[in-house]
Amino acid sequence: MSLFVKICGITDVGAAETCVDAGADAVGFVFATSPRQVTAAQATAMASSLPDTILKVAVFRRPTVEDIEGVLLGFTPDAIQADHDTLPFGTGLDLLPVYRQGGHEPPENERFLYEGPVSGVGKQVDFDRAAEIARRGEMILAGGLRPDNVGEAIRRARPFGVDVSSGVEIAPGIKDPEAIRSFVAAARAANERLVSR
């Protein structure tokens, strides 16, 4: 089974294009208050350089309906990512609910993102706990992942996918192209080892 790889917190066209070249499946544009926050116009400009095969995700943190509607006036993502109890319905877009370590467990047989209590701070989740959560559905694992630990995360948690932001940066909001390539390569290699067993 192919591993889903998402690079989140993209703030410039060069980083977005590096994600494509590295073989990522999705990029995330952050609309929450963060060093990685972008506007709808900026996200549209970056997304316009990406192929249709790359999933473009609008990322929110505990948004109001007005927050999401405001972004959607200027940017059309493929999916919306937000805390599970704040996701809007009826947008016609795919939804990626976020469940956090120590909080509610996700329902079974759905796709969801699982991460630490706070987004974008690089705090590693408990891989053993994540392995238990992964059995519930298609879990995309986030939280403290880096090129040097994503292999262990995949081996121990067996996620559907992985998501990284601060773990491939040289400074908050500034992606390191080499780290992006290393992360994707390490994730793919770890998944291949599992599949070939």
Buried (B, 14 or more C-beta within 10 A) or exposed (E): EEBBBBBBBBBBBEBBBBBBEBEBBBBBBBBBEBBBBBEBEBBBBBBEEBEEEBBBBBBBBEBEEEBBEBBBEEBBBBBBBBBBEBBBEEBEBEBBBBBBBEEEEBEEEBBBBBBBEEBBBBBBBBBEEBBEBBEBBBBBBBBBBBBEBBBBBBBBBBBBBBBBBBBBBEEBBEBBBEBBBBBBBBBBEBBEEEEEE
